């Protein structure tokens, strides 16, 4: 951070030379400091030195000056303990300057008849000379010098000197504030551009976790889609061949949204590909995945997951459900069965075990895996889309080609939600009859 400029000895008060010296020094300080605080420090110290007072202070006002809206004090004499003004003193002085629009000169502020609220109070601010900082017709703050001992009679020369400092300082402070604001804006824009690049990169990587093309195996066709609520999210689905007439399907949902959820889900995708290779039993594979999740997940993070393996030659689906929304198996007659067998969510206990469900899966049947972002979508009245609507929509899709089902389901959710925004990631995976 740039250091405040060295304060030269106060110039002699003769003609216009002191004012020109101050302007020259102020321009140098402005040019050599990119931060506002060193400039304010220099002005305060210059005022206390110029008028030979104990302390000086500067206070800025305005909605964009929250970081500098407090009184800044700099001690001038050795051994003095400096600090912000008492709030009642600050409000009284600032109120006078804003109301009167002229300098305040008081030999003893605490005994001044103009400030009855201060009578009888204690404080180190006694003799006060304060002038407003002006930019055009707008008062942007105050510049003040004070003595701890009462009794100083402020002269017309004192008032003129402080007013000269304030007149030239106000415009300089405004320029510095605008410059600092512009630099902060540029910095924020640079940070935003960096974050956008990182998020876009993460989004592309997350899209890469979901197969870009459908999988066909035997009489089945598998499609999946993830719609994040943000640029990246915590939902995931996947499908992959296992050999010997089998394929694997999975869907998962990390608690939370955004980048942390996406990073955890990327690790889960790696664990699934490592352990769900068709060599291990379904339950053993998910037990190993759970152990991996327990090692990498932070406290309070958990994952719901469904994993299944379809043996299309035998017409059989083996699966385990780790706390995920029950997948909907639609039979040829449009009746629906929910796949519930499994165990605990992933990431809770590293010694958790899982049960295997086994169910017939014959031509004419179809399977829907989905995340709670679909059933928990809400409309403008906070009504849930719900499981009943989803089951009804799933039945209505029985006559559609498998490739069109996910789009139709998401359209139904969007239509229900209306003007309400998407609050959670939405994911769907469909195993349906193979198209021509």
N, C-alpha and C positions, 0 to 999 in steps of 0.2 A: 504494500500500500504506500503511495507517495507520502512523504513527510511534509509537514507544514513548513513554509518558507521561514528563514531566519528573520526575526524582527529587528530592523535597524533602530538605532537611537532615534528618539522622537525629534523631528525637525523643529527649528525655531519658528515661532509664530510671527511671520513677517510677510505682509502682502499676500499674494496668491500662491507663493512658493509651496507652503505646506500642502495645499490642496492638490497642486500638480504632482508633488512627491507621492502623495497617497495614491493618486490615480495610477501613476507609473508602477508603484509597488503592487497595487491591486491587480493590474494587468499581468504582471509577472507571476503573481500567485495563481491567477486563473489559468495562465498558460502552462504552469508546471504541476498542476494538480488535476487529476481526472475524477477525484471524489469530492463530494460536497463538504464533508466534515472538516478537512484541513483548511478549506477556505473560510468556513465559519469560525474555526479556532483562531485563524490569523486576524480576522476582523475584530473579534472580541478582545484579543490581546492588544491590538492596535488602539482600540478605544480606551482600555484601561490605562495604557501607557500615555496616550495623548493627553488624557485629562487627569492623570495622577490620582486614580481612585483605587480602592481596595479590590474591587471585582468588576467584571463586566459580564453581560449576558446577552444572548440573542434568542429570540423565539420566532419560529415561523408558523404560519397558519395555512389552512387550505386542505382540501380532501386528499391531495396527492403528496402530503408532507408528513405522513404518520411517523416515518422513521426519524424525522428531525423536529417534531412538534414539541419536544420537551425543551425546557430552558437549559442552555449550555453555559456553564460558569467556568471562568479561569481566574485563579488567584494571581495577584500581582505582587503582593508583599510576602516575604518569607514567613512561614509559621502559621499562615491563615488556613483554616479548614474550609474548603469550598464545596459547594453542592447545589442542587436545584433549589429554586425558590419554593417557599411554602405556597401551596395551591391557592390559598385565599389572597396572598399578596400578588401572585401572577395574574389571577382573574381581575383583581382590582385595577392593576396598572394597565393591563391590556384593554379592559373595559373603558377606562378613561381615554386611552389613545384612539380607540375605535369610535367612541362617542364624540369626542372633541376634535379629533383629527389634528391635534397639535401637541407640542412637547409637554411633558410633565416634569416640572422641577420642584422638588420638595426637600427641605432641609431635614425633615424627620417624618417619614411616611406613616409611622405608627401613631403620631400625634397630629396628623394633618386632618383638618376639619372636613376636607373633601372625602375622607374615607373613614366614616364613623365605625364601620364594621371592624376596622383594624385596631381601634383604640383598646388599650389594655392587653394586647397580645404581645408575645415575645418573638424575637427574630433578629437575625443579623443584618437584614436589609433595612437600613434607617434612612440615610440621605440618598435620594434617588434622582437621577436625571435619565429620562427615557424619551425617545423619539420614535415615531412610526417609520417603518420601511414602506416605501410606496413604489408601485410600478404603474405608471399612468395615474388613473384615479382610484386605483385599488390598493388598499393597505394589505401588505403580505406578511407583516410581522412587526417586531420592535427590536430596537437596539438600545441597551441601557447600561449605565455605569452606576455603581453604588459604593457608599462608605458604610462601615459598620457603626461608626460613631455618628450621632446626630449632629446637626448644626452647620453643615457646609452650605454656604450661600452661593448658589449657582449663578454665575454671571452671564450676561448676554453673550460674551465670547465663548463661554463653555457650551451654551446652547447651540450657538452657530457652528462650533467645531464638531459637536456630535451630529448635528443635522447634516453637515457636509459629508461626514463619514457614512451616515445612513443613506443619503441621496445617491452617492456613487455605489454603495454596497448593494442596495436593493436590486438595481438592474443587473449587477454582476451575479448576485445570488440567483436571480431568475434565470439568467443564461446558464449558470452552472447546473441548476435543477433540470432545465430542459435538456442539457447535454447528458447529464447522468441518466435521465429518463430515457433518452434516445439510446444510450449505450445499453441500458438494461433491456430495452425492447429488442435491440439487436441480439443481445445475449440470449434472451428468451426465444427468439426466432431460431437462433443457431441450435439451441437445445431441443426445440421442437422438431427441427429438421432432422437432427440426429435420432431422436426418439422415433420419428416417423419411419426413418430408414430401418431402425432396429425392429420396429413392430412389423413393417412390411416383410422384412427378412424372416421374422418369427412366423408370420402368417403363411408365407410360402412354405416354410418347413412343416408347419402344422398341416397344411393342405396335402403335403407329400406323405403324411401318415395315412391318409385315406386313399385307397386305390382310385386311380384316375379313370379306370374303365371297369365295367361290370365283369363279374366272373361267371362263366358258364361251366357247369359240371353235371353230366348226365342229363336229367330232365329239368334241372334247376338253373335259375338265373338269379344272381345276387347283385343288388345295388345298395349304395350307401351315400349319405350326405350329412355334413356338419355345417350348421349355420351359427357362427359365433354371435353372441350378444355384443361383443366388442371386436376390435381387430383380431384379437386372439382369444381363445377360450379354453375351458377345461373339459370339453366333450371329445370323445374319440370313438371311432368305429373302424373295423377292419374285417377283411375276409381273404382267405388264402387257401390254395390247394394243399392237401396233406398226402396225396398219393393213395393208391389202392382204392380209388373210387370214393374218397372222402374229401371234405373241405371244412375249414374252421371259420366260425363267425364270432365276433365279439363286439360289445359296446360297453363304454365306461363313462363315468361322470365324476370329475374331481370336485370336492367342495370348494366353493369360491369361483371367481372369474378372473379374467385378465392374465397378465404375464406369469405370475406365480403358478396359477393353475395350469397354464399351457406348458410350462417347463416341467412340472411334475408329470403331466400326462405324456410328454415326450419320452420320459424315462419308463413309464408304464408300457408304452408301445414297444420299447426295446425289450423289456422283460417278457412281454407276451410272445414276441417273435422268438426269443431265446428258449422259452420253456414249452410253449404250445406248438410242438413240432410233430405231433402225431405219434411219437414214440412213447410218451408218458400217458398214463391215464388222465382223464380230464381233471379229476379232483387233485391228483398229485401235481399237475402243472400249475393249477391255481394256488395250491399251497405254497409252491416255490415263488410264484409271483407275489403273493402276500408277504412273504418273508423279505423279499427285495423292497417292497413298498415300505414296510416298517423301518427299514434301514435308511431310506432316503427322504421319507416324508417328514416335514416339520410338525411340531406339536399342534394338534387340533385339525390337521388335514387328514381326510379319509377319502376313499374311492368306492363307489358302487360299480359293480362289473357283472356282466353276464358273458359266459363263454360256452359255446356249443360246437359239437362236431357232428356233421351230417354224413352218414354212410348211405349214399344214394342207391347203391346196389342192393342193400338190405332194407331200404326204406326205414331207416332208424336215425333218431336224433338223441345223442348223449350230451348232457349239459350240466352246468352248475351255476347257481345264481348267488352272487356275493352281494346281497342287499340291493340289487338293482330293481327298477320297475319291471313288473312281470311281463315278459314278452307274450305276444298274443298269437297263438297258433289257430289259424282259421281252417276249418275242415271244408271238404268239398260241399257239404250241405250248409255252409256259412255259420255253423256253430263255432264258438270260440272257447279255447282252453288256455289257461294261464300257466306259465312255467315258473313254479315257485321253489323247487327243491334246490338247496344250496347251503349257505352258511352266512357268516358275518361279513360286514363290509371289510374291504382291504385297508390295512394300515392301523388297525386297532390292537391286535395281538399277534405276535410273530409265530405263535404256536397254534393258531386257529386251524381247524380242519373243516373240510367241505364234503357234502354228500353229492352223489351223482344222481341226476334224474335221467330216465330213459323213456322215450315215447315214440310211437310209430309216426313216421313222416312219409306219406305216400303221395304219388302224383295226384294233383288236384288240390292238395293242401297248400297253404302259404303261411309264412312266418313274418311277424313284424317285431323288430326290436326298436325301442325308442327311449329318449331321455326325458326327464321330468320337465324340461323346458317346454315341451309340447303340452302335456296335461296340465301344467301349472301356469300356462299363458293366461293372462287376464284381460278383460275388456275394460272400457272406461269406467264401469261401475264396480270394478274389482271382482267380477264373477269369474271363476275358473273355467277353463275349457273342459277339463275333467276327463276321467277315464270312460265314462259312458258315451260322451260325444266321440271320443277316439274310436271306441269299439264300433259305434254305428258307422263312422266314416270308413273304418277298415272293412266292414261288411260290404259297404257300397262300392268298394274298389275291386270286388271279386271279379268283375267282368273286364277290368282294365288290363292292358299289357303290363307286365311287371316293371318295365322301364318308366311308366307314367305314374306309378302309385305314389312315390314319395312327393313328387310335385303336387299331386292332387291333395294329399294330406296336409302339406304345408300351406297350400292355398286356402284350405278350409280353416286352418288355425288363423291365418292372416285375416280372413273375412270375419271371423269371430272377434278378433282383437280390435279391429277397427282402427281408431285413432290412437289407441294405447300403444306405447312403445314396447319393444322386445326387451324383457327383463332378464332372460337367461338364455344360455346356449340351447339350440334345438338340433337334435340328431335323430336320424332314422335309418334303419337298415332293413331291407326287404329281401326275403328269399321266396321267389315265386316261380310259376311255370316258365319254362324256357320259351322265348319268342321265336317266331320263324325267321 
